Every structure is written in structure tokens, then in C-alpha cells.
Amino acid sequence: MMLRHRSPRTLRTSRVVGVLAFLTLVSATAWTFPHQMGGVTVVGRVTNGTAGGSAPAGTEVVLHVFSDVEEKGTYTTSLAADGTFRFENLALVEGETLVARVVHEDVAYSTDPAAVESAQDELALEVTVYETTQDRSDVEVAQLHLFVSSVDGRIRVGEYHLISNTGDKTYVGQLDPESGRRLTLSYALPEGAEDLTFDGAGLGERFVEREGGFADVEPILPGASTVETLFSYELPFRDGMQIERSFEVPVASVVLLLSEGDMSLEGAGITSAGALDTQMGPAFSYTAGPILAGESLVFTLLDRPQAAMPSAPFSSPTTGSPLVRSASREISVGLVVLAAAVVVAYFLWQPSAGGSPPRAARPLVEAIAALDADFEAGEVTEKSYQRKRRALKRQLRTLIGGDEPTDG
């Protein structure tokens, strides 16, 4: 082992730096500590959202206590006959987050996270459970985002599926004899696809490998966009290559995003939505859909730059008819692309897919959306709007890596 010599001056400098860092930390925290609270009661109710369904008495309820992202402890009780539960005399700390979890018909349901506040002696939680079904007729992809970029002579495609269930039962899929698991939705990959990468749990965990693709085991709860599926893969590029995507369930709308470069994209039923400045750099956006179950979306990639589209009209993804340009619509389209781009940025614009994008970026996207809505409603001055938006985008870029973006 080689030891590096440090001169007395270097050591003195290090001590000074250390003292300054400590003083900075002290001044930032102002010697404040979390307030320990005792005797807090957590009450809750479990309801069944399926017509005619019930929440059986005796069902186990588990309360999880989190400090930031670390779980600090769990408590367990049983559901009363009237669907209520109760945890008494809990020693909680201000700022901790509580989540109650219930398993009904082998599907886990959770309450929304609730933060513990000071001087709070009782906190109420609610969770809704559902009966299950193997019928997927109420399942659809509410939004599909496809991201295409060039990586060293290859094509990287990212897919972000927001899946909804318009019924009142949780879709659990069919039992697969080979894996012994219930499969909800299957995804066939284009021929020649390589380097399949997932956001979070992958094959053998949330997903099951199948011939030519994979299947998801995630139950699809009732509601809008209750399941997110995000994955990417690479394909060898050739001029005029076609990429075909087929779907087991209907797709309400599609947004395609092509990173600016030497490629262009075209296809039947695909309409240009103009050039965009995204957090990851300039890109061209397109819309398509709706697409019926069993139908395909096919697009062609050409080895020539996309023509500039500074004033391309927005078109209805349903009828294909031009829509009148408006600031509010452009904001909405921009937010859809921005939100999805944040989630898949790691896969498309990073040199390699070595991990998941930071989930902390999603609240920032939501904050930008809320700020845009406030500005559109006239609740925020333009000066304040621009200043806050730049600050949020700066944080967003820092989280996902890279240089600070220009405002757009």
C-alpha cells in the first residue's frame, strides 16, 4: 500500500476546512432537532371499492414508519368488524411518514403517505381494497411514451407505459404454469432487440422472461395510471428500418420523442407535434393513437436529419385534425414530454444503462406542472414564474446529471 505524505500546511488547511464545514452545518441546521412525540394514536378505515365487496374482519393491518426513505419500525393490528383499525400510544417523531398496508385476495394495498406533524395526538389513514378479476377488458394504456435516440450506430428505444383500469376490480391476470406466477400484461420486443433494461425490479422479480419478450406480474388496480412500466432496449440501425409495437390492450394516446441528430421518423397515423427543448436537449415530438388491442404502431427510421418544424401544428391524436395553437396546450404537451423524459432520461441520453433514474426527480416534475398551471390561471406573476421554474429545472437537471439547461 502506498502512503501519501501530507505536509503540516496541508494538515492545517484540512483542519480549517473541516471547522468551516462544521460551522456551516451548524448554521444551516440552527441546532434544531426532530421533536419526539409520545402517545400518538393512529386510526384508520379499510373500505372495499368493488360493488358488493367487503373488508373482512380480522385482516392484518401493518403500519410502516419511515424517516426519509429508511424504515424505522412496523406495528401490526387486525381489522375490526366495522372495517376500522387502531394503533395506540405510538412514540413518533415529527417529520416521520406513516403508511398502512393491507393484503386482500393476495394483492397489497397501501394508504397514501401521511406525515407526522408537531402537537398531533391523532392521525387518520384510509385505504381502499378491491375484489380481483382475470378479465382485462377494463385495462388500457392511458399514455405511451416512446423515446428514440442514436447510440454509437445503434438505436436505443425507451418505452414508458402508464396503465389504467377503468373498472372496480383489480386485474390480476392468468396463472402461468411455467413460472407459477400470475401474468398481467405481456410485451413482445422487436426482433433483434438487445440490452433490455428496466427501471427498478427486472426479470425474475417483477417481470417474467418469455419467448421474444417478457410479461409483467404487477396487479393493475382500478384508477388512472395505477401502474407504470418503463424499459429500454437497443437495436442495430439501418436506413429505412421499421419498428413495430403491438399491444394486448388498447392504447389511448402515444407520444414519440426523437432526439435531434441525423435521423428522421415517419409512419402512418403519426403526426408531427413540432420541435421541443427538453431537459435532455432538442428533440422532435410526434403523436399517434388511439390504438385498438391487437393493432400495431409502426414507424420507419431514416438516415437523414429531421427537417426543422418550428411552427408545426398540433394535431388531435384521435382524429389527426389540426388543432389551434395555444399557450395552454403547448404547456400541456411540454409537460407530458418533460414528465416522461425525466423518467427515461437515464436510459436514452446516458452512455450506458447502469441503474435507475432518481425517483426524487418526479416530485420536481409535479412541482413544475403545478407552477405552470398556477401561471396559466394568473395566480403567479411572470417574473416569479420564470424565476421559480428556472430553479426547479436546475434542481431537476442536477438530479439526473449533466449541465444546467437553458429555460424552455
C-alpha positions in Angstrom: 0.0 0.0 0.0 1.4 3.4 -1.0 1.0 6.1 1.7 0.7 9.7 0.5 2.7 12.3 2.6 0.8 15.3 3.7 2.7 18.4 4.8 1.9 20.2 8.0 0.5 23.1 5.9 -1.8 20.6 4.2 -2.9 19.2 7.6 -3.6 22.7 8.9 -5.6 23.5 5.8 -7.6 20.4 6.2 -8.4 21.2 9.8 -9.5 24.7 8.8 -11.7 23.3 6.0 -13.2 20.8 8.5 -14.0 23.5 11.0 -15.6 25.7 8.4 -17.7 22.8 7.1 -18.8 22.0 10.7 -19.8 25.7 11.3 -21.7 25.8 8.0 -23.6 22.7 9.0 -24.4 24.2 12.4 -25.6 27.4 10.9 -27.7 25.5 8.4 -29.4 23.4 11.0 -29.7 26.1 13.6 -29.3 23.4 16.3 -32.9 22.1 15.6 -33.7 18.5 16.3 -36.8 16.4 15.4 -39.4 16.7 18.1 -40.0 13.4 19.9 -43.8 12.8 20.3 -45.3 10.3 22.6 -48.8 8.8 22.9 -49.8 9.3 19.3 -52.9 7.3 18.2 -53.2 6.2 14.5 -56.8 5.4 13.4 -57.9 4.2 10.0 -60.5 2.6 7.9 -60.4 0.0 5.2 -63.2 0.2 2.5 -63.8 -2.1 -0.4 -64.2 -0.2 -3.7 -65.8 -3.1 -5.6 -69.6 -3.0 -5.7 -70.8 -5.6 -3.2 -67.3 -6.1 -1.7 -66.4 -6.0 1.9 -63.3 -5.6 4.1 -63.2 -8.9 6.2 -62.8 -8.6 9.9 -59.5 -10.0 11.2 -57.5 -8.9 8.2 -54.0 -7.9 9.2 -53.0 -4.3 9.0 -49.3 -3.4 9.1 -48.2 0.2 9.9 -44.8 1.2 8.5 -42.9 4.2 9.9 -40.4 5.9 7.7 -37.8 8.6 8.4 -36.9 10.0 5.0 -36.5 6.7 2.9 -35.4 4.5 5.8 -38.0 2.3 7.5 -37.8 2.9 11.3 -40.3 0.4 12.5 -43.5 -1.5 12.0 -46.7 -2.1 14.0 -49.4 -4.8 13.4 -53.0 -5.0 14.3 -56.2 -6.6 13.0 -59.2 -5.1 11.2 -62.3 -4.7 13.3 -65.8 -5.8 12.2 -66.7 -2.3 11.1 -63.6 -2.0 8.8 -61.6 0.2 11.2 -58.2 -0.3 12.8 -56.3 1.5 15.6 -52.7 1.8 16.8 -52.4 3.5 20.2 -49.7 5.2 22.2 -47.0 5.3 19.5 -43.8 7.1 20.1 -43.4 9.0 16.8 -41.0 11.8 15.7 -42.2 14.9 13.9 -41.5 14.6 10.2 -41.7 10.8 10.1 -44.0 9.3 7.4 -46.7 6.6 8.0 -48.0 4.1 5.6 -50.6 1.4 6.4 -50.6 -1.8 4.3 -53.4 -4.4 3.9 -53.3 -7.6 1.8 -56.7 -8.5 0.3 -57.1 -11.5 -2.0 -53.3 -11.7 -2.3 -53.0 -8.1 -3.5 -51.3 -5.5 -1.4 -53.0 -2.1 -0.9 -51.5 0.9 0.9 -52.6 4.2 2.3 -51.2 7.5 1.0 -48.1 8.5 3.0 -49.1 10.7 6.0 -46.5 13.0 7.7 -46.4 13.3 11.4 -46.8 16.9 12.5 -46.0 18.6 15.8 -48.6 18.7 18.5 -50.5 16.0 16.8 -52.0 13.3 19.1 -54.2 11.5 16.5 -53.6 10.7 12.8 -56.2 9.2 10.4 -55.5 6.9 7.5 -57.7 5.4 4.8 -57.1 2.5 2.4 -59.3 1.1 -0.3 -59.1 -2.6 -1.4 -60.8 -4.3 -4.3 -62.0 -7.7 -5.4 -59.9 -9.3 -8.2 -60.7 -10.3 -11.7 -58.9 -12.2 -14.5 -60.8 -10.2 -17.2 -58.7 -7.3 -18.6 -61.4 -5.7 -20.6 -61.2 -2.6 -18.4 -57.4 -2.2 -18.7 -55.8 0.2 -21.1 -52.6 2.1 -21.7 -53.7 5.6 -21.0 -50.4 7.1 -22.2 -47.5 5.5 -24.1 -44.3 7.4 -24.5 -41.7 6.2 -26.9 -38.2 7.7 -26.9 -35.8 7.0 -29.7 -32.1 8.1 -29.8 -28.9 7.1 -31.6 -26.1 5.4 -29.6 -22.9 4.6 -31.4 -24.6 3.4 -34.6 -27.3 1.7 -32.7 -30.8 2.7 -31.8 -31.9 2.9 -28.2 -35.7 2.8 -27.6 -37.3 3.6 -24.3 -40.9 2.8 -23.6 -42.9 4.3 -20.7 -46.4 2.8 -20.3 -48.9 4.5 -18.0 -51.6 1.8 -17.4 -55.1 2.5 -16.2 -58.0 0.3 -15.0 -61.5 1.8 -15.6 -63.3 -1.0 -13.7 -63.8 -1.6 -10.0 -61.8 -4.8 -9.7 -58.1 -5.3 -9.6 -56.9 -7.2 -12.6 -54.5 -10.0 -11.5 -54.1 -11.8 -14.8 -53.8 -15.5 -15.6 -51.7 -18.1 -13.7 -48.6 -19.1 -15.7 -47.9 -22.9 -15.1 -44.2 -22.5 -16.1 -43.4 -19.7 -13.7 -46.1 -20.3 -11.1 -47.0 -16.6 -11.2 -49.9 -14.6 -12.4 -49.1 -12.7 -15.6 -51.0 -9.5 -16.3 -49.6 -7.9 -19.5 -47.1 -9.3 -22.0 -44.7 -7.3 -24.1 -43.2 -8.6 -27.4 -39.9 -6.9 -28.3 -38.8 -6.1 -31.8 -36.7 -8.8 -33.5 -33.0 -8.3 -32.7 -33.6 -6.3 -29.5 -30.7 -6.4 -27.1 -29.7 -4.9 -23.7 -33.2 -5.0 -22.2 -33.1 -2.7 -19.1 -35.8 -2.0 -16.6 -36.5 0.8 -14.1 -36.2 -1.0 -10.8 -37.1 -4.7 -10.4 -36.4 -6.6 -13.6 -36.5 -10.1 -14.9 -37.0 -12.7 -12.3 -38.6 -10.1 -10.0 -41.4 -8.1 -11.3 -41.1 -9.4 -14.8 -41.0 -12.9 -16.2 -39.0 -13.7 -19.3 -40.9 -15.1 -22.2 -40.0 -16.1 -25.8 -39.5 -12.8 -27.7 -40.2 -10.6 -24.8 -41.4 -10.6 -21.2 -44.5 -10.4 -19.0 -45.5 -8.3 -16.0 -46.8 -9.8 -12.8 -47.9 -6.4 -11.3 -51.6 -6.4 -10.4 -53.4 -3.4 -12.1 -55.6 -1.6 -9.5 -58.6 0.4 -10.5 -57.9 4.1 -11.3 -55.9 6.3 -13.7 -52.3 5.3 -14.4 -52.1 3.0 -11.4 -49.2 1.0 -13.0 -46.1 2.4 -14.6 -43.9 0.2 -16.8 -40.6 1.5 -18.0 -38.0 -0.3 -20.0 -35.5 0.2 -22.8 -33.6 -1.8 -25.4 -31.2 -1.4 -28.3 -31.4 -2.3 -32.0 -28.9 -2.3 -34.8 -29.6 0.7 -37.0 -30.1 0.6 -40.7 -31.6 3.2 -43.1 -35.3 2.6 -43.6 -35.7 0.2 -40.7 -39.2 -0.3 -39.3 -40.0 -0.7 -35.7 -43.4 -2.3 -34.9 -45.0 -2.2 -31.5 -48.1 -4.3 -30.8 -50.3 -4.1 -27.7 -52.5 -6.6 -25.8 -54.8 -3.8 -24.6 -56.0 -0.5 -26.1 -53.6 2.5 -26.1 -55.4 5.8 -25.7 -52.6 8.1 -26.9 -49.0 7.9 -27.9 -46.2 10.5 -27.8 -43.0 9.7 -29.6 -39.8 11.7 -29.0 -36.8 11.5 -31.4 -33.6 13.1 -30.2 -32.2 15.6 -32.5 -29.5 14.2 -34.8 -29.1 12.5 -38.2 -32.3 10.5 -38.1 -35.9 11.2 -39.0 -39.1 9.4 -38.3 -42.3 8.8 -40.2 -45.2 6.4 -40.2 -48.9 6.0 -41.0 -51.1 7.7 -38.4 -48.2 9.5 -36.8 -48.4 13.3 -36.7 -45.6 15.8 -36.1 -46.1 17.9 -33.0 -43.0 20.1 -33.6 -39.6 20.6 -32.1 -39.1 20.8 -28.4 -36.4 21.8 -26.0 -36.4 19.1 -23.4 -34.3 18.7 -20.3 -32.1 16.3 -22.3 -31.6 18.6 -25.3 -33.5 19.4 -28.5 -35.9 16.7 -29.8 -38.7 16.2 -32.2 -42.1 15.1 -30.9 -44.9 13.2 -32.6 -48.4 11.9 -31.6 -50.4 8.9 -32.5 -53.4 6.9 -31.4 -55.8 5.7 -30.2 -54.7 2.1 -31.0 -57.0 -0.8 -30.5 -56.0 -4.0 -28.7 -54.1 -6.3 -31.1 -53.3 -3.5 -33.5 -49.7 -2.2 -34.1 -47.9 1.1 -34.2 -45.3 1.0 -37.0 -42.7 3.7 -37.7 -39.7 4.0 -40.0 -36.3 5.5 -39.1 -34.5 7.2 -41.9 -30.8 8.0 -42.1 -31.3 11.7 -42.8 -31.8 14.7 -40.5 -35.3 15.7 -39.5 -36.4 18.9 -41.2 -36.9 21.8 -38.8 -40.5 22.2 -37.6 -40.6 25.4 -35.7 -44.3 26.0 -36.3 -45.8 22.6 -36.9 -49.5 22.5 -35.8 -50.6 20.2 -33.0 -52.9 17.5 -34.2 -55.6 15.5 -32.4 -54.2 12.0 -31.6 -57.8 10.8 -32.2 -58.8 12.4 -35.4 -55.5 13.7 -36.8 -57.1 17.1 -37.5 -55.0 20.2 -36.8 -55.6 21.9 -33.5 -55.5 25.6 -32.9 -52.2 26.5 -31.3 -52.5 27.8 -27.8 -50.1 28.5 -24.9 -52.0 26.3 -22.6 -51.9 23.3 -25.0 -48.2 23.7 -25.7 -47.6 23.8 -21.9 -49.6 20.6 -21.5 -47.8 18.8 -24.3 -44.5 20.1 -23.0 -45.3 18.8 -19.5 -46.3 15.3 -20.8 -43.0 15.1 -22.7 -41.0 16.6 -19.8 -42.5 14.2 -17.2 -41.8 11.2 -19.3 -38.4 12.4 -20.4 -37.3 12.7 -16.8 -38.2 9.2 -16.1 -36.5 7.7 -19.1 -33.6 10.2 -19.4 -31.2 7.8 -17.9 -31.9 5.2 -20.5 -31.8 7.4 -23.6 -29.2 10.1 -23.0 -26.8 8.4 -20.7 -24.0 6.4 -22.3 -25.0 3.2 -20.5 -27.9 1.9 -18.6 -26.3 1.1 -15.2 -29.1 1.9 -12.9 -32.4 3.6 -12.2 -33.2 7.2 -12.7 -33.6 9.1 -9.4 -37.2 8.9 -8.1 -36.6 12.2 -6.4 -37.0 13.8 -9.8 -40.7 13.0 -10.0 -41.8 15.5 -7.3 -39.9 18.2 -9.2 -41.7 17.4 -12.4 -45.0 17.6 -10.5 -43.9 21.0 -9.0 -43.1 22.3 -12.5 -46.6 21.2 -13.7 -48.3 22.8 -10.7 -46.3 26.0 -11.2 -47.3 26.1 -14.9 -50.9 25.6 -14.0 -50.8 28.5 -11.5 -49.2 30.7 -14.0 -51.8 29.8 -16.7 -54.5 30.6 -14.1 -52.9 34.0 -13.4 -52.0 33.2 -9.8 -48.3 33.8 -10.3 -46.6 36.8 -11.8 -44.5 36.2 -14.9 -41.3 37.3 -13.1 -41.9 34.9 -10.2 -43.0 32.2 -12.5 -39.8 32.3 -14.6 -37.6 32.5 -11.5 -39.2 29.6 -9.8 -39.3 27.5 -13.0 -35.6 28.0 -13.6 -34.8 27.0 -10.1 -36.9 23.8 -10.3 -35.3 22.9 -13.7 -31.9 23.5 -12.3 -32.6 21.0 -9.5 -34.1 18.6 -12.0 -31.0 18.6 -14.1 -28.8 18.2 -11.1 -30.7 15.1 -10.1 -30.4 13.4 -13.5 -26.9 14.6 -14.2 -25.4 16.9 -16.8 -25.1 20.6 -17.4 -27.6 23.2 -16.3 -30.3 23.6 -19.0 -31.5 26.8 -20.6 -35.1 27.7 -19.8 -37.7 26.5 -22.3 
